Amino acid sequence: MFNVYMSEANIADRFDLTKWKTESLRMTAFLSPGSPITQQNWWEEICGSPPEVRSSQPRTGVQQDEGSFEDGNTQGRLILAVQPSRIDWLLALEVDPTSFDLPSVISFSESVNSFAELMNRWLNVSPNLQRIAFGANLLLPFEDVKQAYEYLPAYFPLNKLDLKNAQDFNYRINRPRNVDDIPDLKINRLSSWSVMTFTTFQFTNVGSYTYSSNPSNVAIRLELDINTSIDFSGELSKDKLPEIFAQLVEYAKEIALQGDIL
């Protein structure tokens, strides 16, 4: 159970980044045209040891590596998925199926730093890229649905949202920004907001199940996809890749801290 619930007493702390919990983090890289993936050993290079699981389809050029990841308090399952023109790194939490708590104990402020450090290592050995993206699925726990809807408007300073007695909230928007020192490059800042109630079912060997709908299993869910625009037709400079990725991560933090801003 998380002790991070918001109340009138700590409303001033509602933009504290440590309160957001991580479901998953992702980096996606799209290869430049004419830059095929040759023999690669990225998992061992970045993680320092072989993956626990490796599957491949040589005919289609698809390979997936998977293994446990641990760095301080950040623990989860790391996946590297390689396709002919796209590479995905995904860090997903390991859910305890017997727990009735929200499916995350990883602080975003901790996990994002661990993940970014890992991705920077890969960017130093990556092939030529045309686009990169940073994605995050985050949870902000609340005591109940009513409280979640009361605090949700605080993340929309540009809009006057009246969510009294609201249900089924879903808000999705992209607020792009230009990159000053790279002509024609735009960064999409896509965020999706909703209120989630988590319910747990436990099945026994004889087919019966235990049902739990604990009022504490409520959260604002924030899905972020911060990416360089598909309209950019050039190639991202290798020496600027870590800087660009760091900017994507900072935009994600900014939205989690300040909400839907220009």
C-alpha positions in Angstrom: 0.0 0.0 0.0 1.4 3.4 -0.9 1.7 6.2 1.7 1.7 8.9 -0.9 -2.0 9.8 -1.0 -2.9 13.5 -1.5 -5.1 15.3 1.0 -5.9 18.9 1.7 -3.0 19.0 4.1 -0.4 18.4 1.4 -2.0 19.8 -1.7 1.1 22.0 -2.2 3.0 18.8 -2.8 0.9 17.6 -5.6 3.6 18.2 -8.2 6.2 16.2 -6.4 7.8 13.9 -8.9 8.4 11.2 -6.4 4.7 10.6 -6.0 4.4 9.2 -9.5 4.9 5.5 -9.7 6.2 3.7 -12.8 4.3 1.0 -14.7 6.8 1.0 -17.6 9.4 3.0 -19.4 10.3 2.7 -23.1 12.8 4.0 -25.6 12.1 3.5 -29.3 14.6 4.2 -32.1 13.8 4.2 -35.8 16.7 3.5 -38.1 17.8 5.9 -40.9 17.0 4.6 -44.4 19.9 2.6 -45.7 21.1 1.7 -42.2 20.3 -2.0 -41.9 21.0 -3.8 -38.6 24.0 -6.1 -39.0 25.1 -8.6 -36.4 24.6 -7.0 -33.0 25.3 -7.9 -29.4 23.6 -5.0 -27.7 22.2 -6.8 -24.7 25.6 -8.1 -23.6 27.3 -4.7 -24.4 24.8 -2.7 -22.4 23.8 -5.1 -19.5 27.2 -6.8 -19.1 25.8 -10.4 -19.3 23.7 -12.6 -21.6 19.9 -12.2 -21.5 17.8 -14.8 -19.6 15.6 -15.4 -22.6 16.4 -14.9 -26.3 14.1 -15.5 -29.2 14.8 -14.8 -32.9 13.2 -15.1 -36.3 16.2 -14.9 -38.7 14.1 -14.9 -41.8 12.3 -11.7 -40.7 15.2 -10.1 -38.8 13.3 -10.0 -35.5 15.0 -10.7 -32.2 13.9 -10.3 -28.6 16.1 -10.4 -25.5 14.7 -10.4 -22.0 16.0 -10.4 -18.4 15.7 -9.0 -14.9 16.9 -5.5 -14.2 17.9 -4.1 -10.9 19.5 -0.8 -10.1 19.0 0.5 -6.5 15.3 0.5 -5.8 14.5 0.1 -9.5 13.6 -3.5 -10.2 11.7 -4.8 -13.2 11.9 -6.8 -16.4 14.0 -5.4 -19.2 13.1 -6.2 -22.9 15.1 -5.5 -26.0 13.0 -6.0 -29.2 14.9 -5.6 -32.5 13.1 -5.3 -35.9 14.7 -4.4 -39.3 13.9 -0.7 -38.9 13.0 -0.3 -35.3 14.5 -1.0 -31.9 12.6 -0.9 -28.6 13.9 -1.0 -25.1 11.2 -1.6 -22.5 11.5 -1.6 -18.7 8.3 -3.1 -17.1 7.6 -3.7 -13.4 7.2 -7.2 -12.2 3.6 -7.5 -10.9 2.9 -9.7 -7.8 -0.3 -11.6 -8.8 -1.2 -12.1 -5.1 -1.1 -8.4 -4.2 -4.2 -6.3 -4.1 -2.2 -3.1 -4.1 -1.6 -0.9 -7.2 0.6 -2.7 -9.6 3.7 -0.6 -9.1 6.2 0.3 -6.4 8.8 2.0 -8.5 9.2 5.7 -8.1 9.3 7.5 -11.4 12.0 9.9 -10.2 14.3 6.9 -9.4 13.4 4.6 -12.3 13.7 7.2 -15.0 17.3 8.1 -14.0 18.3 4.4 -14.0 16.6 3.8 -17.4 18.1 6.9 -19.0 21.6 6.0 -17.9 21.1 2.5 -19.5 19.8 4.1 -22.7 22.6 6.5 -23.0 25.0 3.6 -23.0 23.1 2.1 -26.0 22.9 5.4 -27.9 26.7 5.5 -27.9 26.8 2.2 -29.9 23.5 2.5 -31.8 23.2 2.5 -35.6 22.3 5.7 -37.4 18.9 6.9 -36.4 16.2 9.1 -37.9 13.8 9.2 -34.9 13.8 8.4 -31.2 11.1 8.4 -28.6 10.7 8.1 -24.8 7.6 6.6 -23.4 6.3 6.2 -19.9 3.2 4.8 -18.2 2.8 6.4 -14.7 0.4 6.1 -11.8 -0.5 8.6 -9.2 -2.3 6.8 -6.3 -5.3 8.3 -4.4 -7.5 7.1 -1.6 -10.6 6.9 -3.7 -12.1 7.9 -7.1 -13.7 11.1 -5.7 -10.3 12.4 -4.5 -8.6 11.5 -7.8 -11.2 13.6 -9.7 -10.9 16.5 -7.2 -7.1 16.8 -7.9 -7.1 16.0 -11.6 -7.9 19.6 -12.7 -4.7 20.8 -11.0 -2.8 19.2 -13.9 -4.7 21.2 -16.5 -3.8 24.9 -15.9 -4.8 25.9 -19.4 -8.3 24.6 -19.0 -11.1 25.1 -16.5 -12.2 21.5 -15.9 -15.3 20.9 -13.8 -15.0 17.2 -12.9 -17.6 17.1 -10.1 -19.4 13.7 -10.3 -17.4 12.9 -13.4 -16.7 9.4 -14.6 -14.7 7.7 -17.4 -12.4 10.7 -17.9 -10.0 10.4 -20.8 -7.9 13.3 -22.1 -5.3 13.1 -24.8 -3.3 15.9 -26.4 -0.1 16.6 -28.2 1.8 19.9 -27.6 4.8 19.9 -30.0 7.9 22.1 -29.5 10.6 23.0 -31.9 14.3 22.1 -31.3 16.2 25.4 -31.5 19.6 24.1 -32.7 18.3 21.5 -35.2 16.4 23.0 -38.1 13.1 21.4 -39.0 13.2 19.1 -36.0 10.1 19.1 -33.8 9.4 17.1 -30.6 5.9 15.8 -30.0 4.8 15.9 -26.4 1.9 13.5 -26.3 0.1 12.9 -23.0 -3.0 10.8 -22.2 -4.7 11.2 -18.8 -7.3 9.0 -17.2 -8.5 7.8 -13.8 -8.1 4.1 -13.2 -9.6 1.7 -10.7 -7.7 -1.5 -10.3 -9.5 -4.7 -9.5 -7.9 -8.1 -8.6 -9.3 -11.5 -9.3 -7.7 -14.6 -7.8 -8.6 -18.0 -9.3 -8.3 -21.3 -7.4 -7.7 -24.7 -8.9 -11.4 -25.6 -8.8 -12.4 -22.5 -10.8 -13.7 -20.2 -8.1 -12.2 -16.8 -7.6 -11.6 -14.1 -5.0 -12.7 -10.6 -6.0 -11.3 -7.5 -4.5 -12.1 -3.8 -5.3 -10.2 -2.0 -2.6 -11.0 1.7 -2.6 -7.2 2.4 -2.4 -6.6 0.8 -5.8 -7.3 4.1 -7.6 -4.9 6.3 -9.5 -4.5 9.0 -12.1 -2.8 7.3 -15.1 -0.5 9.3 -17.3 0.7 7.8 -20.6 3.6 9.8 -22.2 5.0 9.5 -25.7 7.7 12.1 -26.2 9.2 11.7 -29.7 11.0 13.4 -32.5 8.5 14.1 -35.3 8.0 11.8 -38.3 8.2 14.9 -40.5 11.9 15.2 -39.9 13.6 13.6 -43.0 17.2 14.0 -42.0 19.4 11.9 -39.8 19.9 12.6 -36.1 23.6 13.4 -35.4 25.2 10.7 -33.4 26.9 13.1 -31.1 23.6 14.8 -30.3 21.6 11.6 -29.6 22.2 11.6 -25.8 21.3 15.3 -25.7 18.1 14.8 -27.7 17.1 11.8 -25.5 17.8 13.8 -22.4 15.5 16.5 -23.7 12.7 13.9 -24.3 13.1 12.7 -20.7 13.0 16.2 -19.3 9.8 17.0 -21.2 8.2 13.9 -19.7 9.3 15.0 -16.2 7.9 18.5 -16.9 4.5 17.1 -17.8 4.4 14.8 -14.7 5.3 17.8 -12.6 3.3 20.6 -14.2 0.6 18.9 -16.2 -0.7 19.9 -19.6 1.3 23.1 -20.3 2.4 24.8 -23.6 
